Amino acid sequence: MPLTLDDFGIEIKNVSNGYTLRFPHPETGEIWVEEVIEEDEHDPLAAPEKLLWRLMEYFTFGGTKHDKERLRVVREKGGA
């Protein structure tokens, strides 16, 4: 079940080859913008990582290098 525009102002759908995002145009608020984040068959974490970065950008809660604290999306190598 996708999150709806009524919930957050953005709609996210998990589709067969990645994600689609739909949201109001930042300047007009009325014209819908649709973005596609495609999976990379060689990197299964690429699409979810891009989705997280895009959401941080959309909601402007990532911060900047000048902030005392900020959020990041980090990949870590697994064990073994």
mmCIF file of the N, C-alpha and C atoms, coordinates in Angstrom:
data_MODEL
# 
_entry.id   MODEL 
# 
loop_
_atom_site.group_PDB 
_atom_site.id 
_atom_site.type_symbol 
_atom_site.label_atom_id 
_atom_site.label_alt_id 
_atom_site.label_comp_id 
_atom_site.label_asym_id 
_atom_site.label_entity_id 
_atom_site.label_seq_id 
_atom_site.pdbx_PDB_ins_code 
_atom_site.Cartn_x 
_atom_site.Cartn_y 
_atom_site.Cartn_z 
_atom_site.occupancy 
_atom_site.B_iso_or_equiv 
_atom_site.pdbx_formal_charge 
_atom_site.auth_seq_id 
_atom_site.auth_comp_id 
_atom_site.auth_asym_id 
_atom_site.auth_atom_id 
_atom_site.pdbx_PDB_model_num 
ATOM 1   N N  . MET A 1 1  ? 0.848  -1.178  0.000   1.00 0.00 ? 1  MET A N  1 
ATOM 2   C CA . MET A 1 1  ? 0.000  0.000   0.000   1.00 0.00 ? 1  MET A CA 1 
ATOM 3   C C  . MET A 1 1  ? 0.895  1.244   0.000   1.00 0.00 ? 1  MET A C  1 
ATOM 4   N N  . PRO A 1 2  ? 0.750  2.126   -0.986  1.00 0.00 ? 2  PRO A N  1 
ATOM 5   C CA . PRO A 1 2  ? 1.602  3.316   -1.042  1.00 0.00 ? 2  PRO A CA 1 
ATOM 6   C C  . PRO A 1 2  ? 1.194  4.346   0.010   1.00 0.00 ? 2  PRO A C  1 
ATOM 7   N N  . LEU A 1 3  ? 2.160  5.138   0.433   1.00 0.00 ? 3  LEU A N  1 
ATOM 8   C CA . LEU A 1 3  ? 1.837  6.303   1.247   1.00 0.00 ? 3  LEU A CA 1 
ATOM 9   C C  . LEU A 1 3  ? 1.148  7.289   0.324   1.00 0.00 ? 3  LEU A C  1 
ATOM 10  N N  . THR A 1 4  ? 0.198  8.035   0.844   1.00 0.00 ? 4  THR A N  1 
ATOM 11  C CA . THR A 1 4  ? -0.575 8.913   -0.033  1.00 0.00 ? 4  THR A CA 1 
ATOM 12  C C  . THR A 1 4  ? -0.191 10.371  0.153   1.00 0.00 ? 4  THR A C  1 
ATOM 13  N N  . LEU A 1 5  ? -0.600 11.174  -0.810  1.00 0.00 ? 5  LEU A N  1 
ATOM 14  C CA . LEU A 1 5  ? -0.359 12.610  -0.757  1.00 0.00 ? 5  LEU A CA 1 
ATOM 15  C C  . LEU A 1 5  ? -1.031 13.239  0.448   1.00 0.00 ? 5  LEU A C  1 
ATOM 16  N N  . ASP A 1 6  ? -2.152 12.677  0.880   1.00 0.00 ? 6  ASP A N  1 
ATOM 17  C CA . ASP A 1 6  ? -2.842 13.210  2.049   1.00 0.00 ? 6  ASP A CA 1 
ATOM 18  C C  . ASP A 1 6  ? -2.003 13.048  3.314   1.00 0.00 ? 6  ASP A C  1 
ATOM 19  N N  . ASP A 1 7  ? -1.168 12.014  3.354   1.00 0.00 ? 7  ASP A N  1 
ATOM 20  C CA . ASP A 1 7  ? -0.358 11.755  4.542   1.00 0.00 ? 7  ASP A CA 1 
ATOM 21  C C  . ASP A 1 7  ? 0.811  12.722  4.665   1.00 0.00 ? 7  ASP A C  1 
ATOM 22  N N  . PHE A 1 8  ? 1.560  12.930  3.593   1.00 0.00 ? 8  PHE A N  1 
ATOM 23  C CA . PHE A 1 8  ? 2.797  13.683  3.685   1.00 0.00 ? 8  PHE A CA 1 
ATOM 24  C C  . PHE A 1 8  ? 3.035  14.680  2.555   1.00 0.00 ? 8  PHE A C  1 
ATOM 25  N N  . GLY A 1 9  ? 2.143  14.786  1.602   1.00 0.00 ? 9  GLY A N  1 
ATOM 26  C CA . GLY A 1 9  ? 2.386  15.660  0.473   1.00 0.00 ? 9  GLY A CA 1 
ATOM 27  C C  . GLY A 1 9  ? 3.221  14.995  -0.601  1.00 0.00 ? 9  GLY A C  1 
ATOM 28  N N  . ILE A 1 10 ? 3.473  13.697  -0.452  1.00 0.00 ? 10 ILE A N  1 
ATOM 29  C CA . ILE A 1 10 ? 4.248  12.954  -1.436  1.00 0.00 ? 10 ILE A CA 1 
ATOM 30  C C  . ILE A 1 10 ? 3.689  11.530  -1.492  1.00 0.00 ? 10 ILE A C  1 
ATOM 31  N N  . GLU A 1 11 ? 3.708  10.972  -2.678  1.00 0.00 ? 11 GLU A N  1 
ATOM 32  C CA . GLU A 1 11 ? 3.241  9.593   -2.860  1.00 0.00 ? 11 GLU A CA 1 
ATOM 33  C C  . GLU A 1 11 ? 4.428  8.754   -3.297  1.00 0.00 ? 11 GLU A C  1 
ATOM 34  N N  . ILE A 1 12 ? 4.653  7.638   -2.626  1.00 0.00 ? 12 ILE A N  1 
ATOM 35  C CA . ILE A 1 12 ? 5.762  6.746   -2.941  1.00 0.00 ? 12 ILE A CA 1 
ATOM 36  C C  . ILE A 1 12 ? 5.184  5.375   -3.249  1.00 0.00 ? 12 ILE A C  1 
ATOM 37  N N  . LYS A 1 13 ? 5.564  4.838   -4.405  1.00 0.00 ? 13 LYS A N  1 
ATOM 38  C CA . LYS A 1 13 ? 5.130  3.488   -4.775  1.00 0.00 ? 13 LYS A CA 1 
ATOM 39  C C  . LYS A 1 13 ? 6.353  2.633   -5.043  1.00 0.00 ? 13 LYS A C  1 
ATOM 40  N N  . ASN A 1 14 ? 6.328  1.440   -4.481  1.00 0.00 ? 14 ASN A N  1 
ATOM 41  C CA . ASN A 1 14 ? 7.356  0.455   -4.766  1.00 0.00 ? 14 ASN A CA 1 
ATOM 42  C C  . ASN A 1 14 ? 6.873  -0.314  -5.991  1.00 0.00 ? 14 ASN A C  1 
ATOM 43  N N  . VAL A 1 15 ? 7.570  -0.140  -7.109  1.00 0.00 ? 15 VAL A N  1 
ATOM 44  C CA . VAL A 1 15 ? 7.183  -0.794  -8.354  1.00 0.00 ? 15 VAL A CA 1 
ATOM 45  C C  . VAL A 1 15 ? 8.204  -1.881  -8.685  1.00 0.00 ? 15 VAL A C  1 
ATOM 46  N N  . SER A 1 16 ? 7.954  -2.618  -9.734  1.00 0.00 ? 16 SER A N  1 
ATOM 47  C CA . SER A 1 16 ? 8.789  -3.782  -10.045 1.00 0.00 ? 16 SER A CA 1 
ATOM 48  C C  . SER A 1 16 ? 10.254 -3.451  -10.284 1.00 0.00 ? 16 SER A C  1 
ATOM 49  N N  . ASN A 1 17 ? 10.553 -2.245  -10.736 1.00 0.00 ? 17 ASN A N  1 
ATOM 50  C CA . ASN A 1 17 ? 11.952 -1.904  -11.035 1.00 0.00 ? 17 ASN A CA 1 
ATOM 51  C C  . ASN A 1 17 ? 12.483 -0.747  -10.185 1.00 0.00 ? 17 ASN A C  1 
ATOM 52  N N  . GLY A 1 18 ? 11.876 -0.492  -9.023  1.00 0.00 ? 18 GLY A N  1 
ATOM 53  C CA . GLY A 1 18 ? 12.347 0.572   -8.158  1.00 0.00 ? 18 GLY A CA 1 
ATOM 54  C C  . GLY A 1 18 ? 11.210 1.285   -7.451  1.00 0.00 ? 18 GLY A C  1 
ATOM 55  N N  . TYR A 1 19 ? 11.213 2.613   -7.514  1.00 0.00 ? 19 TYR A N  1 
ATOM 56  C CA . TYR A 1 19 ? 10.211 3.426   -6.824  1.00 0.00 ? 19 TYR A CA 1 
ATOM 57  C C  . TYR A 1 19 ? 9.753  4.560   -7.729  1.00 0.00 ? 19 TYR A C  1 
ATOM 58  N N  . THR A 1 20 ? 8.499  4.945   -7.570  1.00 0.00 ? 20 THR A N  1 
ATOM 59  C CA . THR A 1 20 ? 8.017  6.170   -8.195  1.00 0.00 ? 20 THR A CA 1 
ATOM 60  C C  . THR A 1 20 ? 7.595  7.123   -7.080  1.00 0.00 ? 20 THR A C  1 
ATOM 61  N N  . LEU A 1 21 ? 7.901  8.382   -7.271  1.00 0.00 ? 21 LEU A N  1 
ATOM 62  C CA . LEU A 1 21 ? 7.527  9.425   -6.325  1.00 0.00 ? 21 LEU A CA 1 
ATOM 63  C C  . LEU A 1 21 ? 6.685  10.439  -7.075  1.00 0.00 ? 21 LEU A C  1 
ATOM 64  N N  . ARG A 1 22 ? 5.626  10.904  -6.436  1.00 0.00 ? 22 ARG A N  1 
ATOM 65  C CA . ARG A 1 22 ? 4.760  11.920  -7.025  1.00 0.00 ? 22 ARG A CA 1 
ATOM 66  C C  . ARG A 1 22 ? 4.498  12.981  -5.971  1.00 0.00 ? 22 ARG A C  1 
ATOM 67  N N  . PHE A 1 23 ? 4.692  14.235  -6.333  1.00 0.00 ? 23 PHE A N  1 
ATOM 68  C CA . PHE A 1 23 ? 4.524  15.305  -5.363  1.00 0.00 ? 23 PHE A CA 1 
ATOM 69  C C  . PHE A 1 23 ? 4.191  16.607  -6.083  1.00 0.00 ? 23 PHE A C  1 
ATOM 70  N N  . PRO A 1 24 ? 3.668  17.596  -5.344  1.00 0.00 ? 24 PRO A N  1 
ATOM 71  C CA . PRO A 1 24 ? 3.346  18.876  -5.957  1.00 0.00 ? 24 PRO A CA 1 
ATOM 72  C C  . PRO A 1 24 ? 4.614  19.614  -6.370  1.00 0.00 ? 24 PRO A C  1 
ATOM 73  N N  . HIS A 1 25 ? 4.527  20.348  -7.446  1.00 0.00 ? 25 HIS A N  1 
ATOM 74  C CA . HIS A 1 25 ? 5.651  21.161  -7.899  1.00 0.00 ? 25 HIS A CA 1 
ATOM 75  C C  . HIS A 1 25 ? 5.992  22.166  -6.806  1.00 0.00 ? 25 HIS A C  1 
ATOM 76  N N  . PRO A 1 26 ? 7.287  22.321  -6.455  1.00 0.00 ? 26 PRO A N  1 
ATOM 77  C CA . PRO A 1 26 ? 7.648  23.203  -5.342  1.00 0.00 ? 26 PRO A CA 1 
ATOM 78  C C  . PRO A 1 26 ? 7.267  24.672  -5.530  1.00 0.00 ? 26 PRO A C  1 
ATOM 79  N N  . GLU A 1 27 ? 7.155  25.131  -6.769  1.00 0.00 ? 27 GLU A N  1 
ATOM 80  C CA . GLU A 1 27 ? 6.828  26.547  -6.996  1.00 0.00 ? 27 GLU A CA 1 
ATOM 81  C C  . GLU A 1 27 ? 5.333  26.796  -7.092  1.00 0.00 ? 27 GLU A C  1 
ATOM 82  N N  . THR A 1 28 ? 4.619  25.928  -7.795  1.00 0.00 ? 28 THR A N  1 
ATOM 83  C CA . THR A 1 28 ? 3.189  26.175  -7.995  1.00 0.00 ? 28 THR A CA 1 
ATOM 84  C C  . THR A 1 28 ? 2.325  25.412  -7.008  1.00 0.00 ? 28 THR A C  1 
ATOM 85  N N  . GLY A 1 29 ? 2.809  24.265  -6.547  1.00 0.00 ? 29 GLY A N  1 
ATOM 86  C CA . GLY A 1 29 ? 2.031  23.446  -5.630  1.00 0.00 ? 29 GLY A CA 1 
ATOM 87  C C  . GLY A 1 29 ? 0.885  22.720  -6.293  1.00 0.00 ? 29 GLY A C  1 
ATOM 88  N N  . GLU A 1 30 ? 0.675  22.954  -7.580  1.00 0.00 ? 30 GLU A N  1 
ATOM 89  C CA . GLU A 1 30 ? -0.461 22.355  -8.261  1.00 0.00 ? 30 GLU A CA 1 
ATOM 90  C C  . GLU A 1 30 ? -0.059 21.360  -9.341  1.00 0.00 ? 30 GLU A C  1 
ATOM 91  N N  . ILE A 1 31 ? 0.998  21.650  -10.059 1.00 0.00 ? 31 ILE A N  1 
ATOM 92  C CA . ILE A 1 31 ? 1.414  20.758  -11.138 1.00 0.00 ? 31 ILE A CA 1 
ATOM 93  C C  . ILE A 1 31 ? 2.180  19.598  -10.514 1.00 0.00 ? 31 ILE A C  1 
ATOM 94  N N  . TRP A 1 32 ? 1.778  18.384  -10.807 1.00 0.00 ? 32 TRP A N  1 
ATOM 95  C CA . TRP A 1 32 ? 2.404  17.214  -10.189 1.00 0.00 ? 32 TRP A CA 1 
ATOM 96  C C  . TRP A 1 32 ? 3.709  16.870  -10.887 1.00 0.00 ? 32 TRP A C  1 
ATOM 97  N N  . VAL A 1 33 ? 4.681  16.550  -10.090 1.00 0.00 ? 33 VAL A N  1 
ATOM 98  C CA . VAL A 1 33 ? 5.985  16.123  -10.583 1.00 0.00 ? 33 VAL A CA 1 
ATOM 99  C C  . VAL A 1 33 ? 6.109  14.644  -10.259 1.00 0.00 ? 33 VAL A C  1 
ATOM 100 N N  . GLU A 1 34 ? 6.574  13.870  -11.206 1.00 0.00 ? 34 GLU A N  1 
ATOM 101 C CA . GLU A 1 34 ? 6.790  12.445  -10.954 1.00 0.00 ? 34 GLU A CA 1 
ATOM 102 C C  . GLU A 1 34 ? 8.252  12.122  -11.200 1.00 0.00 ? 34 GLU A C  1 
ATOM 103 N N  . GLU A 1 35 ? 8.849  11.425  -10.247 1.00 0.00 ? 35 GLU A N  1 
ATOM 104 C CA . GLU A 1 35 ? 10.233 10.982  -10.362 1.00 0.00 ? 35 GLU A CA 1 
ATOM 105 C C  . GLU A 1 35 ? 10.273 9.469   -10.292 1.00 0.00 ? 35 GLU A C  1 
ATOM 106 N N  . VAL A 1 36 ? 11.230 8.900   -10.971 1.00 0.00 ? 36 VAL A N  1 
ATOM 107 C CA . VAL A 1 36 ? 11.437 7.452   -10.928 1.00 0.00 ? 36 VAL A CA 1 
ATOM 108 C C  . VAL A 1 36 ? 12.836 7.196   -10.387 1.00 0.00 ? 36 VAL A C  1 
ATOM 109 N N  . ILE A 1 37 ? 12.915 6.319   -9.427  1.00 0.00 ? 37 ILE A N  1 
ATOM 110 C CA . ILE A 1 37 ? 14.204 5.860   -8.909  1.00 0.00 ? 37 ILE A CA 1 
ATOM 111 C C  . ILE A 1 37 ? 14.305 4.396   -9.303  1.00 0.00 ? 37 ILE A C  1 
ATOM 112 N N  . GLU A 1 38 ? 15.188 4.123   -10.257 1.00 0.00 ? 38 GLU A N  1 
ATOM 113 C CA . GLU A 1 38 ? 15.289 2.770   -10.802 1.00 0.00 ? 38 GLU A CA 1 
ATOM 114 C C  . GLU A 1 38 ? 16.275 1.915   -10.031 1.00 0.00 ? 38 GLU A C  1 
ATOM 115 N N  . GLU A 1 39 ? 15.949 0.620   -9.952  1.00 0.00 ? 39 GLU A N  1 
ATOM 116 C CA . GLU A 1 39 ? 16.860 -0.337  -9.343  1.00 0.00 ? 39 GLU A CA 1 
ATOM 117 C C  . GLU A 1 39 ? 18.092 -0.505  -10.215 1.00 0.00 ? 39 GLU A C  1 
ATOM 118 N N  . ASP A 1 40 ? 19.185 -0.881  -9.596  1.00 0.00 ? 40 ASP A N  1 
ATOM 119 C CA . ASP A 1 40 ? 20.426 -1.213  -10.290 1.00 0.00 ? 40 ASP A CA 1 
ATOM 120 C C  . ASP A 1 40 ? 20.657 -2.697  -10.057 1.00 0.00 ? 40 ASP A C  1 
ATOM 121 N N  . GLU A 1 41 ? 20.627 -3.477  -11.118 1.00 0.00 ? 41 GLU A N  1 
ATOM 122 C CA . GLU A 1 41 ? 20.747 -4.931  -10.955 1.00 0.00 ? 41 GLU A CA 1 
ATOM 123 C C  . GLU A 1 41 ? 22.074 -5.358  -10.347 1.00 0.00 ? 41 GLU A C  1 
ATOM 124 N N  . HIS A 1 42 ? 23.072 -4.477  -10.384 1.00 0.00 ? 42 HIS A N  1 
ATOM 125 C CA . HIS A 1 42 ? 24.382 -4.799  -9.820  1.00 0.00 ? 42 HIS A CA 1 
ATOM 126 C C  . HIS A 1 42 ? 24.549 -4.273  -8.393  1.00 0.00 ? 42 HIS A C  1 
ATOM 127 N N  . ASP A 1 43 ? 23.596 -3.484  -7.932  1.00 0.00 ? 43 ASP A N  1 
ATOM 128 C CA . ASP A 1 43 ? 23.693 -2.881  -6.603  1.00 0.00 ? 43 ASP A CA 1 
ATOM 129 C C  . ASP A 1 43 ? 22.295 -2.823  -5.982  1.00 0.00 ? 43 ASP A C  1 
ATOM 130 N N  . PRO A 1 44 ? 21.922 -3.841  -5.200  1.00 0.00 ? 44 PRO A N  1 
ATOM 131 C CA . PRO A 1 44 ? 20.562 -3.895  -4.649  1.00 0.00 ? 44 PRO A CA 1 
ATOM 132 C C  . PRO A 1 44 ? 20.250 -2.798  -3.629  1.00 0.00 ? 44 PRO A C  1 
ATOM 133 N N  . LEU A 1 45 ? 21.260 -2.119  -3.110  1.00 0.00 ? 45 LEU A N  1 
ATOM 134 C CA . LEU A 1 45 ? 21.011 -1.041  -2.146  1.00 0.00 ? 45 LEU A CA 1 
ATOM 135 C C  . LEU A 1 45 ? 20.911 0.340   -2.790  1.00 0.00 ? 45 LEU A C  1 
ATOM 136 N N  . ALA A 1 46 ? 21.213 0.443   -4.072  1.00 0.00 ? 46 ALA A N  1 
ATOM 137 C CA . ALA A 1 46 ? 21.244 1.746   -4.738  1.00 0.00 ? 46 ALA A CA 1 
ATOM 138 C C  . ALA A 1 46 ? 19.884 2.454   -4.720  1.00 0.00 ? 46 ALA A C  1 
ATOM 139 N N  . ALA A 1 47 ? 18.814 1.777   -5.101  1.00 0.00 ? 47 ALA A N  1 
ATOM 140 C CA . ALA A 1 47 ? 17.498 2.420   -5.166  1.00 0.00 ? 47 ALA A CA 1 
ATOM 141 C C  . ALA A 1 47 ? 16.997 2.829   -3.783  1.00 0.00 ? 47 ALA A C  1 
ATOM 142 N N  . PRO A 1 48 ? 17.060 1.952   -2.772  1.00 0.00 ? 48 PRO A N  1 
ATOM 143 C CA . PRO A 1 48 ? 16.625 2.401   -1.442  1.00 0.00 ? 48 PRO A CA 1 
ATOM 144 C C  . PRO A 1 48 ? 17.471 3.558   -0.902  1.00 0.00 ? 48 PRO A C  1 
ATOM 145 N N  . GLU A 1 49 ? 18.761 3.532   -1.191  1.00 0.00 ? 49 GLU A N  1 
ATOM 146 C CA . GLU A 1 49 ? 19.640 4.611   -0.754  1.00 0.00 ? 49 GLU A CA 1 
ATOM 147 C C  . GLU A 1 49 ? 19.243 5.934   -1.421  1.00 0.00 ? 49 GLU A C  1 
ATOM 148 N N  . LYS A 1 50 ? 18.999 5.907   -2.725  1.00 0.00 ? 50 LYS A N  1 
ATOM 149 C CA . LYS A 1 50 ? 18.573 7.114   -3.446  1.00 0.00 ? 50 LYS A CA 1 
ATOM 150 C C  . LYS A 1 50 ? 17.227 7.615   -2.928  1.00 0.00 ? 50 LYS A C  1 
ATOM 151 N N  . LEU A 1 51 ? 16.329 6.677   -2.619  1.00 0.00 ? 51 LEU A N  1 
ATOM 152 C CA . LEU A 1 51 ? 15.022 7.052   -2.084  1.00 0.00 ? 51 LEU A CA 1 
ATOM 153 C C  . LEU A 1 51 ? 15.176 7.792   -0.755  1.00 0.00 ? 51 LEU A C  1 
ATOM 154 N N  . LEU A 1 52 ? 16.005 7.284   0.138   1.00 0.00 ? 52 LEU A N  1 
ATOM 155 C CA . LEU A 1 52 ? 16.214 7.938   1.425   1.00 0.00 ? 52 LEU A CA 1 
ATOM 156 C C  . LEU A 1 52 ? 16.821 9.334   1.260   1.00 0.00 ? 52 LEU A C  1 
ATOM 157 N N  . TRP A 1 53 ? 17.817 9.465   0.381   1.00 0.00 ? 53 TRP A N  1 
ATOM 158 C CA . TRP A 1 53 ? 18.411 10.784  0.130   1.00 0.00 ? 53 TRP A CA 1 
ATOM 159 C C  . TRP A 1 53 ? 17.374 11.747  -0.441  1.00 0.00 ? 53 TRP A C  1 
ATOM 160 N N  . ARG A 1 54 ? 16.529 11.253  -1.351  1.00 0.00 ? 54 ARG A N  1 
ATOM 161 C CA . ARG A 1 54 ? 15.517 12.115  -1.983  1.00 0.00 ? 54 ARG A CA 1 
ATOM 162 C C  . ARG A 1 54 ? 14.485 12.579  -0.961  1.00 0.00 ? 54 ARG A C  1 
ATOM 163 N N  . LEU A 1 55 ? 14.077 11.685  -0.061  1.00 0.00 ? 55 LEU A N  1 
ATOM 164 C CA . LEU A 1 55 ? 13.117 12.068  0.971   1.00 0.00 ? 55 LEU A CA 1 
ATOM 165 C C  . LEU A 1 55 ? 13.718 13.100  1.921   1.00 0.00 ? 55 LEU A C  1 
ATOM 166 N N  . MET A 1 56 ? 14.982 12.936  2.262   1.00 0.00 ? 56 MET A N  1 
ATOM 167 C CA . MET A 1 56 ? 15.646 13.914  3.120   1.00 0.00 ? 56 MET A CA 1 
ATOM 168 C C  . MET A 1 56 ? 15.691 15.278  2.432   1.00 0.00 ? 56 MET A C  1 
ATOM 169 N N  . GLU A 1 57 ? 15.946 15.266  1.137   1.00 0.00 ? 57 GLU A N  1 
ATOM 170 C CA . GLU A 1 57 ? 15.971 16.520  0.379   1.00 0.00 ? 57 GLU A CA 1 
ATOM 171 C C  . GLU A 1 57 ? 14.577 17.143  0.316   1.00 0.00 ? 57 GLU A C  1 
ATOM 172 N N  . TYR A 1 58 ? 13.564 16.329  0.024   1.00 0.00 ? 58 TYR A N  1 
ATOM 173 C CA . TYR A 1 58 ? 12.190 16.816  -0.106  1.00 0.00 ? 58 TYR A CA 1 
ATOM 174 C C  . TYR A 1 58 ? 11.706 17.468  1.187   1.00 0.00 ? 58 TYR A C  1 
ATOM 175 N N  . PHE A 1 59 ? 11.952 16.809  2.310   1.00 0.00 ? 59 PHE A N  1 
ATOM 176 C CA . PHE A 1 59 ? 11.483 17.316  3.600   1.00 0.00 ? 59 PHE A CA 1 
ATOM 177 C C  . PHE A 1 59 ? 12.486 18.254  4.279   1.00 0.00 ? 59 PHE A C  1 
ATOM 178 N N  . THR A 1 60 ? 13.605 18.492  3.643   1.00 0.00 ? 60 THR A N  1 
ATOM 179 C CA . THR A 1 60 ? 14.664 19.394  4.124   1.00 0.00 ? 60 THR A CA 1 
ATOM 180 C C  . THR A 1 60 ? 15.076 19.117  5.570   1.00 0.00 ? 60 THR A C  1 
ATOM 181 N N  . PHE A 1 61 ? 15.305 17.827  5.892   1.00 0.00 ? 61 PHE A N  1 
ATOM 182 C CA . PHE A 1 61 ? 15.771 17.525  7.237   1.00 0.00 ? 61 PHE A CA 1 
ATOM 183 C C  . PHE A 1 61 ? 17.127 16.845  7.265   1.00 0.00 ? 61 PHE A C  1 
ATOM 184 N N  . GLY A 1 62 ? 17.851 16.912  6.191   1.00 0.00 ? 62 GLY A N  1 
ATOM 185 C CA . GLY A 1 62 ? 19.184 16.324  6.174   1.00 0.00 ? 62 GLY A CA 1 
ATOM 186 C C  . GLY A 1 62 ? 20.230 17.199  6.841   1.00 0.00 ? 62 GLY A C  1 
ATOM 187 N N  . GLY A 1 63 ? 20.034 18.501  6.785   1.00 0.00 ? 63 GLY A N  1 
ATOM 188 C CA . GLY A 1 63 ? 21.006 19.422  7.344   1.00 0.00 ? 63 GLY A CA 1 
ATOM 189 C C  . GLY A 1 63 ? 22.126 19.710  6.357   1.00 0.00 ? 63 GLY A C  1 
ATOM 190 N N  . THR A 1 64 ? 23.074 20.537  6.799   1.00 0.00 ? 64 THR A N  1 
ATOM 191 C CA . THR A 1 64 ? 24.222 20.882  5.978   1.00 0.00 ? 64 THR A CA 1 
ATOM 192 C C  . THR A 1 64 ? 25.491 20.626  6.771   1.00 0.00 ? 64 THR A C  1 
ATOM 193 N N  . LYS A 1 65 ? 26.620 20.761  6.113   1.00 0.00 ? 65 LYS A N  1 
ATOM 194 C CA . LYS A 1 65 ? 27.890 20.535  6.796   1.00 0.00 ? 65 LYS A CA 1 
ATOM 195 C C  . LYS A 1 65 ? 28.138 21.581  7.876   1.00 0.00 ? 65 LYS A C  1 
ATOM 196 N N  . HIS A 1 66 ? 27.405 22.676  7.856   1.00 0.00 ? 66 HIS A N  1 
ATOM 197 C CA . HIS A 1 66 ? 27.572 23.740  8.834   1.00 0.00 ? 66 HIS A CA 1 
ATOM 198 C C  . HIS A 1 66 ? 26.719 23.538  10.088  1.00 0.00 ? 66 HIS A C  1 
ATOM 199 N N  . ASP A 1 67 ? 25.773 22.601  10.036  1.00 0.00 ? 67 ASP A N  1 
ATOM 200 C CA . ASP A 1 67 ? 24.925 22.336  11.196  1.00 0.00 ? 67 ASP A CA 1 
ATOM 201 C C  . ASP A 1 67 ? 25.691 21.558  12.260  1.00 0.00 ? 67 ASP A C  1 
ATOM 202 N N  . LYS A 1 68 ? 25.317 21.763  13.504  1.00 0.00 ? 68 LYS A N  1 
ATOM 203 C CA . LYS A 1 68 ? 25.958 21.049  14.603  1.00 0.00 ? 68 LYS A CA 1 
ATOM 204 C C  . LYS A 1 68 ? 25.737 19.544  14.468  1.00 0.00 ? 68 LYS A C  1 
ATOM 205 N N  . GLU A 1 69 ? 24.536 19.161  14.051  1.00 0.00 ? 69 GLU A N  1 
ATOM 206 C CA . GLU A 1 69 ? 24.196 17.753  13.810  1.00 0.00 ? 69 GLU A CA 1 
ATOM 207 C C  . GLU A 1 69 ? 23.430 17.664  12.502  1.00 0.00 ? 69 GLU A C  1 
ATOM 208 N N  . ARG A 1 70 ? 23.519 16.522  11.862  1.00 0.00 ? 70 ARG A N  1 
ATOM 209 C CA . ARG A 1 70 ? 22.759 16.304  10.632  1.00 0.00 ? 70 ARG A CA 1 
ATOM 210 C C  . ARG A 1 70 ? 22.544 14.813  10.438  1.00 0.00 ? 70 ARG A C  1 
ATOM 211 N N  . LEU A 1 71 ? 21.593 14.478  9.604   1.00 0.00 ? 71 LEU A N  1 
ATOM 212 C CA . LEU A 1 71 ? 21.313 13.087  9.267   1.00 0.00 ? 71 LEU A CA 1 
ATOM 213 C C  . LEU A 1 71 ? 22.128 12.683  8.045   1.00 0.00 ? 71 LEU A C  1 
ATOM 214 N N  . ARG A 1 72 ? 22.489 11.411  7.994   1.00 0.00 ? 72 ARG A N  1 
ATOM 215 C CA . ARG A 1 72 ? 23.211 10.879  6.840   1.00 0.00 ? 72 ARG A CA 1 
ATOM 216 C C  . ARG A 1 72 ? 22.672 9.493   6.518   1.00 0.00 ? 72 ARG A C  1 
ATOM 217 N N  . VAL A 1 73 ? 22.854 9.096   5.296   1.00 0.00 ? 73 VAL A N  1 
ATOM 218 C CA . VAL A 1 73 ? 22.575 7.724   4.870   1.00 0.00 ? 73 VAL A CA 1 
ATOM 219 C C  . VAL A 1 73 ? 23.947 7.094   4.661   1.00 0.00 ? 73 VAL A C  1 
ATOM 220 N N  . VAL A 1 74 ? 24.235 6.049   5.401   1.00 0.00 ? 74 VAL A N  1 
ATOM 221 C CA . VAL A 1 74 ? 25.577 5.453   5.378   1.00 0.00 ? 74 VAL A CA 1 
ATOM 222 C C  . VAL A 1 74 ? 25.471 3.972   5.082   1.00 0.00 ? 74 VAL A C  1 
ATOM 223 N N  . ARG A 1 75 ? 26.344 3.504   4.203   1.00 0.00 ? 75 ARG A N  1 
ATOM 224 C CA . ARG A 1 75 ? 26.469 2.070   3.949   1.00 0.00 ? 75 ARG A CA 1 
ATOM 225 C C  . ARG A 1 75 ? 27.589 1.527   4.802   1.00 0.00 ? 75 ARG A C  1 
ATOM 226 N N  . GLU A 1 76 ? 27.350 0.353   5.352   1.00 0.00 ? 76 GLU A N  1 
ATOM 227 C CA . GLU A 1 76 ? 28.389 -0.310  6.128   1.00 0.00 ? 76 GLU A CA 1 
ATOM 228 C C  . GLU A 1 76 ? 28.587 -1.708  5.580   1.00 0.00 ? 76 GLU A C  1 
ATOM 229 N N  . LYS A 1 77 ? 29.816 -2.147  5.597   1.00 0.00 ? 77 LYS A N  1 
ATOM 230 C CA . LYS A 1 77 ? 30.104 -3.516  5.172   1.00 0.00 ? 77 LYS A CA 1 
ATOM 231 C C  . LYS A 1 77 ? 29.530 -4.474  6.191   1.00 0.00 ? 77 LYS A C  1 
ATOM 232 N N  . GLY A 1 78 ? 28.994 -5.574  5.701   1.00 0.00 ? 78 GLY A N  1 
ATOM 233 C CA . GLY A 1 78 ? 28.444 -6.593  6.581   1.00 0.00 ? 78 GLY A CA 1 
ATOM 234 C C  . GLY A 1 78 ? 29.525 -7.419  7.253   1.00 0.00 ? 78 GLY A C  1 
ATOM 235 N N  . GLY A 1 79 ? 29.136 -8.196  8.199   1.00 0.00 ? 79 GLY A N  1 
ATOM 236 C CA . GLY A 1 79 ? 30.081 -9.065  8.902   1.00 0.00 ? 79 GLY A CA 1 
ATOM 237 C C  . GLY A 1 79 ? 30.501 -10.235 8.026   1.00 0.00 ? 79 GLY A C  1 
ATOM 238 N N  . ALA A 1 80 ? 31.289 -11.059 8.569   1.00 0.00 ? 80 ALA A N  1 
ATOM 239 C CA . ALA A 1 80 ? 31.823 -12.286 7.937   1.00 0.00 ? 80 ALA A CA 1 
ATOM 240 C C  . ALA A 1 80 ? 32.454 -12.063 6.623   1.00 0.00 ? 80 ALA A C  1 
# 
